[in-house]
Amino acid sequence: MIQESSIRMFDLVMSLSEAVDLVDQSVTNHHMQVAYIAFSIAQELRLSRDQQTELLFAGALHDIGALSLKERVDTFDFEYNLSDAHAELGYKLLKHSILFSKIAQIIRFHHVHWDNGKGQAFFNHQVSLGSHILHVADRIAVLIKKNVFILSQRKEIISKIKENNHTHFHPEIVQAFEGIAKKEAFWLDLASKSIDSILLNQCGIGLVELDMNRLIEITKLFSKIIDFRSKFTASHSSGVAAISEKLSMLYGFSEKESQLMRVAGYLHDIGKLAIPTEILDKPGKLTKEEYEIIKSHTYYTYRILERAGLHQIKGWAAFHHEQLDGKGYPFRLSGDELTLKSRILAVADVYTALTEDRPYRKGMSKEQALTIILSMVEKRKLDSNVVKVLVDNLEVIESTRNQAQSSTLEEYDDFVSE
């Protein structure tokens, strides 16, 4: 029986958080550390359980609006320029989600300075205590040096935070930080490679039973976080998801299996969060090294979905660049090692990608795309039976895909224009 709907919300959020941090070694574990600090401060301030959980998740997702590697690196400057839009973009990505709307508000203003009380509002918007907690947590985390023993740094970090009390930071939050900073365990937890397990044990978030509609909602949100980094991929995952689900239905899969294929389509490129947009959007030919970096995205998809507890879906989603002849990547699977569901998703991905604009070429017509796909069948790259179902039902598949992608592109236009 498929169990993908019985997963921890914690695992879903933390897998996305870890994916965003994969973009550069210098930011590894940053989101997790911010989540831990924000949660610890919320506990010290005796905030409600719901507020503690909201701050944990806000910390885990606070920089998802930083779409490029440069933006991520820039945020690690302690005197970070407030004019950057990444906090607003993070807010816009999350604000329509029932699950994350409150978190979106916290993220939106997490770089607002306290400014001796003036920071209670920002351009006529009220700034919550949660946003100021997240601000302090984020700035503490950026002060941590990766190559210095953590306990040797704490005095300097505490001094830097106190130095900016009242100006940058809310004094009540600074006082709470000073309380937890006395504990060596707090700092050792921050530097631990098992910080996610420590955080899970402390926050006590258990299994969240997700019905299929909620799982689809969350993974569709994740697909926007993946795809909205570039105008060239803005609706890619929604197209792959729609085709994958429709092909599965045409194959006679159950409604639940077909819906899970849609989920796999939404998540198949989540590993691209580890790839700098500077490479994804490069208009010219990739260097050999850049292409090798691109090839790593399916490996990261597999590991991220494994981390999220999506054990069945991980293969369907991550094997979309594997080929029947064994010459795909990253696992070099072939023949019977590739399930029908992974073969379906591979065809959906190729067809969608060929018909979309890319930085280096215009999108192809459906006739041109089918010519290439049929040549890939001859070379044992794609499954002939799956391609036949695609060709025989192209009109209805095209209609389904166009509807899904048009809807997503409208959301993308709102995202970039607001």
C-alpha positions as a Python dict, from the first residue, in 0.01 Angstrom:
ca = {
    (1, 'M'): (0, 0, 0),
    (2, 'I'): (128, 349, -86),
    (3, 'Q'): (216, 539, 231),
    (4, 'E'): (335, 871, 85),
    (5, 'S'): (54, 1057, 263),
    (6, 'S'): (185, 967, 611),
    (7, 'I'): (492, 1186, 646),
    (8, 'R'): (627, 1446, 886),
    (9, 'M'): (564, 1805, 790),
    (10, 'F'): (902, 1864, 957),
    (11, 'D'): (1073, 1630, 709),
    (12, 'L'): (908, 1797, 409),
    (13, 'V'): (1009, 2145, 517),
    (14, 'M'): (1359, 2048, 624),
    (15, 'S'): (1425, 1862, 298),
    (16, 'L'): (1336, 2178, 106),
    (17, 'S'): (1549, 2383, 342),
    (18, 'E'): (1849, 2156, 292),
    (19, 'A'): (1799, 2169, -84),
    (20, 'V'): (1822, 2550, -88),
    (21, 'D'): (2145, 2534, 114),
    (22, 'L'): (2306, 2294, -136),
    (23, 'V'): (2369, 2581, -378),
    (24, 'D'): (2702, 2662, -210),
    (25, 'Q'): (2921, 2495, 53),
    (26, 'S'): (2958, 2825, 241),
    (27, 'V'): (2587, 2829, 329),
    (28, 'T'): (2549, 2462, 423),
    (29, 'N'): (2322, 2416, 727),
    (30, 'H'): (2246, 2789, 743),
    (31, 'H'): (1868, 2746, 731),
    (32, 'M'): (1880, 2470, 989),
    (33, 'Q'): (2089, 2683, 1224),
    (34, 'V'): (1853, 2979, 1189),
    (35, 'A'): (1557, 2750, 1257),
    (36, 'Y'): (1727, 2616, 1571),
    (37, 'I'): (1819, 2964, 1702),
    (38, 'A'): (1473, 3111, 1633),
    (39, 'F'): (1302, 2814, 1797),
    (40, 'S'): (1533, 2837, 2101),
    (41, 'I'): (1468, 3210, 2144),
    (42, 'A'): (1093, 3150, 2111),
    (43, 'Q'): (1117, 2890, 2387),
    (44, 'E'): (1317, 3128, 2609),
    (45, 'L'): (1050, 3394, 2557),
    (46, 'R'): (783, 3136, 2646),
    (47, 'L'): (591, 3192, 2324),
    (48, 'S'): (305, 2954, 2246),
    (49, 'R'): (374, 2614, 2092),
    (50, 'D'): (221, 2727, 1763),
    (51, 'Q'): (444, 3037, 1756),
    (52, 'Q'): (751, 2825, 1827),
    (53, 'T'): (664, 2593, 1538),
    (54, 'E'): (597, 2885, 1303),
    (55, 'L'): (938, 3032, 1385),
    (56, 'L'): (1105, 2697, 1331),
    (57, 'F'): (956, 2666, 982),
    (58, 'A'): (1014, 3035, 904),
    (59, 'G'): (1380, 2988, 994),
    (60, 'A'): (1401, 2681, 774),
    (61, 'L'): (1260, 2867, 472),
    (62, 'H'): (1363, 3229, 531),
    (63, 'D'): (1591, 3267, 227),
    (64, 'I'): (1388, 3081, -37),
    (65, 'G'): (1334, 3414, -213),
    (66, 'A'): (1710, 3450, -277),
    (67, 'L'): (1697, 3311, -629),
    (68, 'S'): (2064, 3330, -729),
    (69, 'L'): (2393, 3223, -572),
    (70, 'K'): (2503, 3589, -550),
    (71, 'E'): (2191, 3678, -350),
    (72, 'R'): (2254, 3390, -108),
    (73, 'V'): (2617, 3493, -56),
    (74, 'D'): (2523, 3861, -15),
    (75, 'T'): (2288, 3778, 272),
    (76, 'F'): (2590, 3649, 465),
    (77, 'D'): (2720, 4004, 504),
    (78, 'F'): (2626, 4099, 863),
    (79, 'E'): (2551, 4456, 749),
    (80, 'Y'): (2328, 4319, 474),
    (81, 'N'): (2159, 4586, 256),
    (82, 'L'): (1790, 4597, 340),
    (83, 'S'): (1699, 4709, -12),
    (84, 'D'): (1738, 4357, -151),
    (85, 'A'): (1405, 4198, -245),
    (86, 'H'): (1462, 3838, -142),
    (87, 'A'): (1253, 3860, 176),
    (88, 'E'): (962, 4002, -23),
    (89, 'L'): (998, 3730, -288),
    (90, 'G'): (998, 3463, -17),
    (91, 'Y'): (678, 3615, 119),
    (92, 'K'): (517, 3614, -226),
    (93, 'L'): (607, 3250, -281),
    (94, 'L'): (441, 3141, 43),
    (95, 'K'): (161, 3387, 110),
    (96, 'H'): (-116, 3201, -74),
    (97, 'S'): (-46, 2869, 97),
    (98, 'I'): (-290, 2779, 375),
    (99, 'L'): (-8, 2601, 557),
    (100, 'F'): (255, 2874, 524),
    (101, 'S'): (68, 3207, 513),
    (102, 'K'): (166, 3301, 872),
    (103, 'I'): (525, 3199, 805),
    (104, 'A'): (523, 3419, 494),
    (105, 'Q'): (448, 3725, 707),
    (106, 'I'): (738, 3646, 941),
    (107, 'I'): (979, 3601, 649),
    (108, 'R'): (867, 3919, 475),
    (109, 'F'): (1018, 4151, 736),
    (110, 'H'): (1303, 3944, 874),
    (111, 'H'): (1564, 4204, 776),
    (112, 'V'): (1387, 4502, 933),
    (113, 'H'): (1599, 4669, 1203),
    (114, 'W'): (1446, 4745, 1543),
    (115, 'D'): (1575, 5102, 1520),
    (116, 'N'): (1486, 5192, 1880),
    (117, 'G'): (1126, 5090, 1832),
    (118, 'K'): (1067, 5237, 1486),
    (119, 'G'): (1098, 4883, 1347),
    (120, 'Q'): (759, 4789, 1487),
    (121, 'A'): (633, 4899, 1146),
    (122, 'F'): (777, 4904, 795),
    (123, 'F'): (609, 5115, 522),
    (124, 'N'): (278, 5105, 711),
    (125, 'H'): (300, 4728, 768),
    (126, 'Q'): (315, 4596, 1124),
    (127, 'V'): (632, 4395, 1188),
    (128, 'S'): (573, 4105, 1424),
    (129, 'L'): (791, 3994, 1712),
    (130, 'G'): (845, 3678, 1508),
    (131, 'S'): (1011, 3875, 1227),
    (132, 'H'): (1247, 4039, 1477),
    (133, 'I'): (1329, 3701, 1632),
    (134, 'L'): (1407, 3566, 1286),
    (135, 'H'): (1625, 3869, 1215),
    (136, 'V'): (1835, 3810, 1527),
    (137, 'A'): (1857, 3435, 1457),
    (138, 'D'): (1970, 3495, 1100),
    (139, 'R'): (2239, 3744, 1198),
    (140, 'I'): (2371, 3513, 1471),
    (141, 'A'): (2400, 3232, 1217),
    (142, 'V'): (2592, 3440, 962),
    (143, 'L'): (2852, 3524, 1228),
    (144, 'I'): (2941, 3156, 1279),
    (145, 'K'): (3273, 3062, 1118),
    (146, 'K'): (3277, 2712, 972),
    (147, 'N'): (3646, 2645, 1041),
    (148, 'V'): (3663, 2763, 1404),
    (149, 'F'): (3553, 2557, 1705),
    (150, 'I'): (3210, 2685, 1799),
    (151, 'L'): (3275, 2744, 2171),
    (152, 'S'): (3575, 2960, 2081),
    (153, 'Q'): (3344, 3192, 1886),
    (154, 'R'): (3058, 3247, 2125),
    (155, 'K'): (3206, 3542, 2315),
    (156, 'E'): (3269, 3734, 1993),
    (157, 'I'): (2922, 3653, 1854),
    (158, 'I'): (2745, 3755, 2175),
    (159, 'S'): (2943, 4080, 2181),
    (160, 'K'): (2850, 4160, 1821),
    (161, 'I'): (2479, 4103, 1886),
    (162, 'K'): (2486, 4315, 2206),
    (163, 'E'): (2674, 4587, 2021),
    (164, 'N'): (2372, 4621, 1789),
    (165, 'N'): (2109, 4602, 2063),
    (166, 'H'): (1831, 4861, 2026),
    (167, 'T'): (1961, 4970, 1681),
    (168, 'H'): (1947, 4649, 1476),
    (169, 'F'): (1781, 4421, 1728),
    (170, 'H'): (1483, 4413, 1964),
    (171, 'P'): (1622, 4437, 2321),
    (172, 'E'): (1386, 4173, 2463),
    (173, 'I'): (1507, 3926, 2200),
    (174, 'V'): (1871, 4009, 2267),
    (175, 'Q'): (1812, 3945, 2637),
    (176, 'A'): (1654, 3608, 2556),
    (177, 'F'): (1952, 3522, 2335),
    (178, 'E'): (2193, 3608, 2616),
    (179, 'G'): (2005, 3363, 2836),
    (180, 'I'): (2039, 3067, 2601),
    (181, 'A'): (2393, 3168, 2494),
    (182, 'K'): (2522, 3081, 2843),
    (183, 'K'): (2464, 2715, 2768),
    (184, 'E'): (2749, 2533, 2597),
    (185, 'A'): (2492, 2280, 2472),
    (186, 'F'): (2318, 2550, 2268),
    (187, 'W'): (2637, 2623, 2073),
    (188, 'L'): (2737, 2259, 2036),
    (189, 'D'): (2391, 2179, 1900),
    (190, 'L'): (2432, 2460, 1645),
    (191, 'A'): (2757, 2309, 1518),
    (192, 'S'): (2632, 1950, 1523),
    (193, 'K'): (2595, 1757, 1198),
    (194, 'S'): (2279, 1610, 1352),
    (195, 'I'): (2115, 1947, 1413),
    (196, 'D'): (1800, 1838, 1228),
    (197, 'S'): (1753, 1538, 1460),
    (198, 'I'): (1822, 1754, 1764),
    (199, 'L'): (1566, 2007, 1646),
    (200, 'L'): (1305, 1741, 1573),
    (201, 'N'): (1348, 1590, 1920),
    (202, 'Q'): (1320, 1931, 2086),
    (203, 'C'): (1020, 2060, 1894),
    (204, 'G'): (829, 1733, 1921),
    (205, 'I'): (655, 1763, 1583),
    (206, 'G'): (521, 1420, 1499),
    (207, 'L'): (362, 1264, 1194),
    (208, 'V'): (119, 1484, 1009),
    (209, 'E'): (-141, 1287, 818),
    (210, 'L'): (-172, 1455, 479),
    (211, 'D'): (-462, 1379, 250),
    (212, 'M'): (-384, 1374, -120),
    (213, 'N'): (-511, 1727, -179),
    (214, 'R'): (-282, 1866, 91),
    (215, 'L'): (18, 1670, -40),
    (216, 'I'): (-48, 1805, -391),
    (217, 'E'): (-82, 2159, -253),
    (218, 'I'): (252, 2142, -73),
    (219, 'T'): (441, 1985, -363),
    (220, 'K'): (291, 2231, -612),
    (221, 'L'): (422, 2510, -387),
    (222, 'F'): (763, 2342, -387),
    (223, 'S'): (756, 2330, -769),
    (224, 'K'): (710, 2708, -778),
    (225, 'I'): (1006, 2756, -547),
    (226, 'I'): (1206, 2539, -788),
    (227, 'D'): (1081, 2684, -1116),
    (228, 'F'): (1021, 3053, -1041),
    (229, 'R'): (1397, 3105, -1012),
    (230, 'S'): (1403, 3143, -1392),
    (231, 'K'): (1152, 3267, -1651),
    (232, 'F'): (1266, 2980, -1874),
    (233, 'T'): (1148, 2712, -1629),
    (234, 'A'): (859, 2902, -1466),
    (235, 'S'): (598, 2643, -1565),
    (236, 'H'): (816, 2342, -1643),
    (237, 'S'): (730, 2123, -1344),
    (238, 'S'): (358, 2195, -1375),
    (239, 'G'): (376, 2074, -1737),
    (240, 'V'): (565, 1759, -1644),
    (241, 'A'): (323, 1694, -1358),
    (242, 'A'): (18, 1732, -1582),
    (243, 'I'): (153, 1503, -1856),
    (244, 'S'): (274, 1243, -1605),
    (245, 'E'): (-67, 1227, -1438),
    (246, 'K'): (-254, 1209, -1770),
    (247, 'L'): (-28, 935, -1910),
    (248, 'S'): (-73, 737, -1588),
    (249, 'M'): (-450, 764, -1619),
    (250, 'L'): (-433, 650, -1981),
    (251, 'Y'): (-231, 349, -1865),
    (252, 'G'): (-513, 261, -1626),
    (253, 'F'): (-335, 340, -1299),
    (254, 'S'): (-556, 404, -997),
    (255, 'E'): (-657, 759, -917),
    (256, 'K'): (-419, 766, -621),
    (257, 'E'): (-125, 636, -824),
    (258, 'S'): (-194, 890, -1097),
    (259, 'Q'): (-210, 1171, -841),
    (260, 'L'): (120, 1056, -692),
    (261, 'M'): (270, 1072, -1040),
    (262, 'R'): (157, 1433, -1047),
    (263, 'V'): (339, 1486, -717),
    (264, 'A'): (651, 1324, -865),
    (265, 'G'): (625, 1559, -1162),
    (266, 'Y'): (610, 1861, -933),
    (267, 'L'): (921, 1743, -748),
    (268, 'H'): (1133, 1589, -1025),
    (269, 'D'): (1363, 1893, -1050),
    (270, 'I'): (1387, 1980, -681),
    (271, 'G'): (1759, 1897, -705),
    (272, 'K'): (1798, 2202, -930),
    (273, 'L'): (1782, 2413, -615),
    (274, 'A'): (2143, 2301, -574),
    (275, 'I'): (2235, 2445, -915),
    (276, 'P'): (2319, 2819, -934),
    (277, 'T'): (2080, 3014, -1158),
    (278, 'E'): (2389, 3159, -1321),
    (279, 'I'): (2436, 2815, -1481),
    (280, 'L'): (2068, 2737, -1539),
    (281, 'D'): (2015, 3066, -1724),
    (282, 'K'): (2343, 3072, -1916),
    (283, 'P'): (2259, 3173, -2276),
    (284, 'G'): (2565, 3014, -2433),
    (285, 'K'): (2711, 2665, -2439),
    (286, 'L'): (2791, 2516, -2099),
    (287, 'T'): (3150, 2430, -2014),
    (288, 'K'): (3225, 2068, -1934),
    (289, 'E'): (3237, 2150, -1561),
    (290, 'E'): (2906, 2337, -1577),
    (291, 'Y'): (2740, 2043, -1752),
    (292, 'E'): (2869, 1808, -1482),
    (293, 'I'): (2712, 2038, -1222),
    (294, 'I'): (2381, 2031, -1411),
    (295, 'K'): (2393, 1650, -1418),
    (296, 'S'): (2408, 1639, -1039),
    (297, 'H'): (2053, 1772, -1001),
    (298, 'T'): (1883, 1433, -1038),
    (299, 'Y'): (2109, 1285, -771),
    (300, 'Y'): (2008, 1564, -536),
    (301, 'T'): (1641, 1508, -624),
    (302, 'Y'): (1677, 1145, -516),
    (303, 'R'): (1846, 1230, -186),
    (304, 'I'): (1616, 1522, -104),
    (305, 'L'): (1301, 1314, -158),
    (306, 'E'): (1456, 1031, 41),
    (307, 'R'): (1516, 1280, 324),
    (308, 'A'): (1153, 1390, 298),
    (309, 'G'): (1029, 1033, 341),
    (310, 'L'): (890, 1011, -14),
    (311, 'H'): (1048, 673, -76),
    (312, 'Q'): (831, 551, -364),
    (313, 'I'): (817, 880, -545),
    (314, 'K'): (1193, 940, -526),
    (315, 'G'): (1265, 686, -800),
    (316, 'W'): (987, 798, -1030),
    (317, 'A'): (1102, 1161, -999),
    (318, 'A'): (1480, 1125, -988),
    (319, 'F'): (1528, 882, -1277),
    (320, 'H'): (1398, 1113, -1550),
    (321, 'H'): (1745, 1139, -1710),
    (322, 'E'): (1816, 766, -1692),
    (323, 'Q'): (1790, 582, -2025),
    (324, 'L'): (1695, 231, -2129),
    (325, 'D'): (2041, 175, -2279),
    (326, 'G'): (2207, 258, -1946),
    (327, 'K'): (2376, 575, -2075),
    (328, 'G'): (2169, 821, -1872),
    (329, 'Y'): (2257, 969, -1534),
    (330, 'P'): (2325, 977, -1240),
    (331, 'F'): (2276, 608, -1145),
    (332, 'R'): (2331, 454, -1493),
    (333, 'L'): (2021, 239, -1464),
    (334, 'S'): (1893, 48, -1766),
    (335, 'G'): (1615, -178, -1891),
    (336, 'D'): (1413, -346, -1619),
    (337, 'E'): (1582, -134, -1351),
    (338, 'L'): (1359, 150, -1469),
    (339, 'T'): (996, 116, -1363),
    (340, 'L'): (707, 211, -1588),
    (341, 'K'): (637, 518, -1373),
    (342, 'S'): (995, 646, -1407),
    (343, 'R'): (975, 584, -1785),
    (344, 'I'): (650, 782, -1804),
    (345, 'L'): (801, 1075, -1617),
    (346, 'A'): (1109, 1069, -1844),
    (347, 'V'): (889, 1102, -2154),
    (348, 'A'): (685, 1379, -1989),
    (349, 'D'): (1003, 1568, -1900),
    (350, 'V'): (1160, 1540, -2246),
    (351, 'Y'): (843, 1646, -2429),
    (352, 'T'): (785, 1942, -2196),
    (353, 'A'): (1148, 2057, -2212),
    (354, 'L'): (1168, 2039, -2591),
    (355, 'T'): (858, 2254, -2640),
    (356, 'E'): (968, 2525, -2394),
    (357, 'D'): (1197, 2822, -2455),
    (358, 'R'): (1544, 2791, -2307),
    (359, 'P'): (1820, 3054, -2270),
    (360, 'Y'): (2004, 2896, -2564),
    (361, 'R'): (1710, 2814, -2801),
    (362, 'K'): (1343, 2873, -2878),
    (363, 'G'): (1086, 2608, -2790),
    (364, 'M'): (1009, 2354, -3060),
    (365, 'S'): (675, 2279, -3220),
    (366, 'K'): (506, 1957, -3109),
    (367, 'E'): (594, 1803, -3447),
    (368, 'Q'): (963, 1885, -3405),
    (369, 'A'): (957, 1755, -3048),
    (370, 'L'): (796, 1426, -3153),
    (371, 'T'): (1059, 1377, -3423),
    (372, 'I'): (1334, 1400, -3163),
    (373, 'I'): (1145, 1180, -2916),
    (374, 'L'): (1091, 909, -3179),
    (375, 'S'): (1463, 916, -3260),
    (376, 'M'): (1533, 870, -2888),
    (377, 'V'): (1308, 562, -2893),
    (378, 'E'): (1510, 418, -3182),
    (379, 'K'): (1829, 473, -2982),
    (380, 'R'): (1677, 302, -2673),
    (381, 'K'): (1673, 622, -2471),
    (382, 'L'): (1296, 632, -2409),
    (383, 'D'): (1025, 365, -2375),
    (384, 'S'): (847, 300, -2707),
    (385, 'N'): (515, 202, -2545),
    (386, 'V'): (500, 519, -2336),
    (387, 'V'): (583, 730, -2640),
    (388, 'K'): (307, 553, -2838),
    (389, 'V'): (52, 645, -2569),
    (390, 'L'): (180, 1004, -2587),
    (391, 'V'): (148, 1017, -2967),
    (392, 'D'): (-193, 845, -2979),
    (393, 'N'): (-336, 1084, -2720),
    (394, 'L'): (-139, 1397, -2801),
    (395, 'E'): (-439, 1626, -2841),
    (396, 'V'): (-583, 1558, -2494),
    (397, 'I'): (-235, 1556, -2337),
    (398, 'E'): (-152, 1890, -2501),
    (399, 'S'): (-479, 2037, -2373),
    (400, 'T'): (-408, 1916, -2019),
    (401, 'R'): (-53, 2047, -2025),
    (402, 'N'): (-147, 2385, -2172),
    (403, 'Q'): (-413, 2437, -1909),
    (404, 'A'): (-173, 2355, -1625),
    (405, 'Q'): (113, 2565, -1760),
    (406, 'S'): (-107, 2863, -1849),
    (407, 'S'): (-237, 2872, -1492),
    (408, 'T'): (116, 2855, -1351),
    (409, 'L'): (242, 3125, -1588),
    (410, 'E'): (-33, 3356, -1466),
    (411, 'E'): (89, 3297, -1111),
    (412, 'Y'): (448, 3360, -1224),
    (413, 'D'): (348, 3688, -1391),
    (414, 'D'): (183, 3797, -1065),
    (415, 'F'): (494, 3688, -875),
    (416, 'V'): (733, 3902, -1082),
    (417, 'S'): (504, 4201, -1132),
    (418, 'E'): (359, 4267, -783),
}
